[in-house]
Amino acid sequence: MRQSKLFTKTRKEIPADEVSKNAELLIRGGFIHKEMAGVYSYLPLGLRVLNKIISIIREGMNGVGGQEVLMSSFQPKENWEKTGRWEAMDDLYKVSDSSGREVALGPTHEEIVVPILKNYISSYKDFPVAIYQIQNKFRMELRAKSGILRGREFIMKDMYSFHNSQEDFEEFYGKMKDVYKTIFQRVGIGHLTYMTFASGGTFSKYSHEFQTITSVGEDTIYVDETNAIAVNKEVFNDEVLGQLNLIKEKLVEQKSIEVGNIFDLKTKYSAPFDLSYTDEKGEKHPVLMGCYGIGLGRLMGTVVEVLSDDKGIIWPEAIAPFFVHLLVLGEDKEVLEEAEKVYESLEKAGVEVLFDDRREVSAGEKFADADLLGMPYRAVVSARSIKENGIELKKRTEEKGKIVTESELLKMLIRESFL
């Protein structure tokens, strides 16, 4: 893509009403646009990142047999009354039409997916089943001051699994732990993310959160760095530590952001809708359930929070909007022609490239924008690089670049971008 054709522009000023780093950098870079507190639109660069995150997550869900659906955002009031959450859920958006009929704007989809499955599963032979979607959710968030980490409207991957035995559920639940670890590794924050034991509430003894270490996190966890697990502050006591074989003195207190969670729902949502199955003997049993969530914007915002520096964003290669940012410096004809040639070669080779071909922008501004936007590699064509018979190539994380030939550039970027 030619940067001169990109309708968004970078901004030097920090948005006055934003206090989070992720919102500041993403708005300045033109990745997102703020509509109101807790509500953001994704612009071309931001949507490219989001779609790459979605692709990684979708691959993980499909890999464990998940079937993708898209469920209604409008949810019947009566379904929420059956589960008792119409009155109990404080952050539920309730919408009325002109006839006075009330519906919920979906913050989650247990009240929809269970009635759907009731139409299709009834025998022990139908299991296991895993249904997931990637969809906008709505929650009446009163603390919407953390950019895309905590929104009133947000995009979420939510999966629901259905089982005819505890053993079957536990096997699938174990697979999901591994899938989540892989997802966070692939998006670049696996080294900072810990599976964290948290309260299971009314469902079970424990749920599992995936918490990413950062000083700006809202959660407090206690990390066993040797075993790569942690305990949330709300369940941090001697009894829990004993059950988990953790030694209090070896745990490190950290601030963190929750980027995903998985729950054992047991029959909490299947029972109200009488979702059941018959076994080999014809006897009826309630269906067991699990749920597995990842907030996509929250994950994207966390990456920005933990993988940025004082110059801008540092995107991991797997989710960067473009793999390389190609800059042309100066108005010399030879320089412009060489830059066009390099751009065409990269495009032809299938390397994702953002070409800063803007003519009215100074070299300093181009370098600053490249650092702000944070592509993994920066390639510069200038009079100096041509004089040295090449292109200057630099990783975003490196201080200095090196001159490489065009053929070396292509080989290196093609190899790296397809690893």
N, C-alpha and C positions, 0 to 999 in steps of 0.2 A: 504494500500500500504506500502511496505517496503521501507524505505528511502534509503537503500543500493542499491536498484534496480532503483531508480529515476536517470535518466541520468543527470539531472541538478544538479548543486552544488551551495551552497551559496558562496558569495564573501564578504571579509572583506573590500576591498577598495571601495571607492566611485567613480563611473564613472566620469572621468575628464571632460567630455564634457556635463555633465548634471547639470542643475541648479535647477531643481524642485525636491521636496521631493518625489512625486509619482514615478518618473522615477528612482531616486536613490534607493528607497526601493524595488521597483518591479524588477529592474535589479539585485540588490544584492541578492534578495531572489530567483532568477531564475524563476520568473513569466513571464517575457517578455524578448525579445532579440531585441536590436536596430539594424535595418538594415541601416538606414540613418536618418537624421533629419526629424522628423515627421512621421516615418514609423517604426512600431514594429511588431514582430511576437509574438504570444501568445504560451508559453510553457505549459507543462502539468498542473502545479499548476495554472497558469494564466487562462488557458482555462476552468478549473473547476469553477473558480470564474465567468468567463464570461458566462458560460452556466447556472449557477444558476441565474444570473441577467436576462438572456434571458428568462428563465422559468417564473420568476416573471412578467416580462413585457408581455410575451405571454399570461399568464393567465388573465392579465388585459385587453388586447386587445380583446381576445376571449369573455370575460365577457360582453362587450358592443356590441357584434355581429360582431366584426371584422373578416374578412376573409383573411387568410394569403396567400400571393403569393411570387414569387421571380422574379423580373423584370430584364431586361437586363441592364448591366453596360454600354455597348456601346449604345449611343443614337443618332438618326439621326440629322444631322445638320439642316435640314429643319424644324424639330419640334421646335428647339431652335430659329430659325429665325422667326417662326410664333409668338412666345411669345415676341420677341424682346430681348431675353437674350443672344443670341450668341455673340453680341458685347457689351452688357451692363454689363455682369457678369465678373468682373475682375479676379476672381479666378477659372475660368472654364478651365479644361484641355482639349485641342483640339488635337486630334490625327489624323494623316494622314497615309494611307497605300500607297503601291507602285504605285497604280493607281491615287493617288492624292485625293481620296475620304476622306472627313473630317467627323469625328464623335466626339461627346463629351463623356468624361468619367464622368458618372453620379455623380454629387454632391448632387442631389435631383431628384425626379422622377415625378414632375407634367407633364413634357413634354412627359412622357411615359404612365402614368396611365390614363390620359384623353383620348388619342386616343384609348386605350384599351377599356375603358368604353363606348366609342361611338359605339362600335360594339354590346353592350349588353343592354343598357338602353335607352328607348325612351318614355316610358309612365309614368304617375304620379304614377301608381301602382308599379313601380320598386323600389321605394324609401322607406326608406333611404338605402344607401349602404356604407359600410366602408371597405376599402382595406388597408392592411398593409404588410410590409415586414421587414426582418432583414437582412441587406446586407452591403457589403463594399461600401463606398463612396470615392470620390476623390475631393480634393480641393487644388488649388495652394496656399497653406498657406505659407506666407513669414515670419511668426513669430513662426515657429515651434520650440520653446524652452521650452515648458511646459510639456514635456513627453507625456503621452497619453491624456492629457487635450485638446491639440490642434494639430491635425495631418493632414498630407497630404493625407494619406489613413486611414480611420477610419470606424468602424462598427456603423451603425445607425438603429434604429427602426423608420420608417416613415410610418405614417398612413394618408390616405386621405378619407374624408367623402363627400358624395354627397347627396343633398337634393332638394326637390321640393317646399320648403317654408322656410321663415325666422324662423318661429316658430319651425319647425322640426329641423333646424340647431341649434338654440339656446338651445333646449332641449338636443341634443346630445353633444354640446359644454360644457354644464354644467356637464354632466356625465363625460366627459373627464377630467375636472378639478378635480373631486373627484377621478377618477382613478389614475391620476398622483400623487395626494397627498398620496394615498395608496401605490403606488409603492415606493416612496421615504421613506415612513415610514418603509416599509418592508425591504429595503436594508440598513436601519440603520441611515439615515440622515434626517428623517422627522422633528426632533426637531430643526434642523438648516436650514431648507429649507422653503422659503416663496414664495407664489404666488405673482408675481411682475408685476405691470402694466407697459407696455412699449409701445413705438410708434407702431401703426399698419401700418405705412408707407403708401403706396398707397392703401392698402387693406381696412382698417377700422380705426376707431379712436384709438383703443387699441389692442395690442396683449398681451398675457400673458406668461411671462417667469417664470421658477421655479429656484430660485437663492438660493444657499447654502452659508451660512456665513463662511468666512475664511479670515484670514489676508493676504493670498497670492492671493486672487481673483483679477481678472482684471477689474471687474465691480464695480461700486459704486451704492448702493441702499439706500433708506430711509425707514426704517422699522417702521410700527405701530405694536408694540409687543402685544398690547391688542387684536387687530383684526386679527393678524397673516397674514397681507398683507404688500406689499411694493411697492414703486415706483422707477423705474429706473431713474438714474440721467438725462438721455436725455429727460424725460418728466416731470421733477421736476420743476413746476412753480405754481403760485397761482391759475391760471385758472384750471389746472388739479386737484390740491388739493381740490379746491372747488367742482368740479364735483364728486370727490370721497369721499367727506365729511371727509377729513383728516385734522388734525390740525398740522401745520408745527412744532410748538414747541414740540409736543409729538413724533415726528419722530426721529429715531436714525440712524445716518449715519453709514453704514457698507460696508466693502469690501466683494465681493461674486463671486462665480463661477456659471455660468448658466448651469444647468444640464438637462433642457428640455424646450420646448416652444410649444405653440399652437396658431394658426392663423385663423382668419376669412378671407378666400380668396375671398369671394363673387363670382364674375364671371370672375376674372382676368385670369384664365387659361381655364375655360370652353368656354368663348366667342371666343378666337382665333381658337379653333377647332370646333366651332359650336356644342358643346355638349349641347343638349336641350331635352326637353320632351314635350309631348302634354297633356293638362289637360282634365278634363271630357267633356269639350265643344269642344275639338279638337284644342284648341289654343296652339300655341308654346311658350315656355318660356325657358330662359337659366337656366342651372343647377347651384345651389349654392354649394360652396365647403368650406371645412375646412381642415387644415393640422396640424399634431401633431408629433413632433419629440423628440427623446431622443438619444443622443450619448452614446453608451454603454461603450466604452473605457473611455470617458469623465466622465461618472458616476462612473466607477470603480476607476479612478484616483482621483476623488473628495473624495470618501470614504477613500482612503489612505491618502490624504492630511489632512483630518479633524479628522480621527480616528486612529492616530498613536502617538507614543511617542518617546523618545530618544533611545529606544531599538529596535523599529521596528513597524510593522503593528499590528493593533488590528482589526481583521475581525469581523463584525457582524455575528451572528450565521447563519442567513439565506443565506449568500453568501460565507461563509468560504470554502476554498477548502476541508478541513476536519474538522470534529467537534472536534476531540481530537487528540493531539500529544502525543503519548506514547513513553517514553524514557526508555531505559535500561542502567543502570550505573554499570560498573565493569564486570569482567570476571568470577566471581564465577558461578559454574554450577547451583546452586540452584536459583540464581538470573536470569540467562538466561532462565531456564526452566519456572520459574514463569512468566516472561515477555512474553514468547511465549504463555503460557496458557491464559494470559489476552488478548493478541492480538487476538487469535483465538476466544475467547468468545465474544469480541466486534464485530469482523467480522460476527460471526454467528448471533449476535443480530441485525445486520443491522446498527450499528453505524459506521459512516465514520471515519476511523482512519489512521493516518500516523504513522508508527512504525519506530522510529529511532533505528534500530538494528545494526548500524555501529559499527564495532569492533575496528577500529583504531582511533576513535575520542574521545577526552577527555570529561569529564563531563562538564567542563566549556564551551567547544565549542558546546556541545549539548544544553545546556541551552541558550546560545547566539543565536543559530540557531532557537530554539523554539520561543524566543522572536521576532526575526526578521520575521519569517514566520507568526506568529500571529494567530494560531488556538485558538478558544474560550477557550478550556480547555487543560491543560497539566497534564498528568499522568506519574509518575515516579516510576519505580521498581528498588530498590537498596537493598544493604545489610541492610541498616538502616530501610527501609520501611518494609522489611521482618521480621526484628527483632521486629518491632512493630506490626507485624501481619496484614500488609495491603499494600496499594499503596498510595503514596502521590498525592493528587489531588489539582489542583490550577486553578482558572480562570486566563485568560491572564491579566485581569484588576486588579487582587489582588496581594498584595505584598507577602503574605505567603500562603502556602498550608496547607492541613490537611491530616492526615492519615485516610483512609477509608478501609473497608474490600472489597474484590473483589465483593461480592454480593451487597454491598452498591454502589460501583462504577458503576456496571452494571445497577442497578435500577435508579441511578441518571442520568447517561448519556443517557440511553434509553428514560427515561421520557423527559429530556430536548431536546434531538435531534429530537423528534417527536412532540413537541408542535407546 
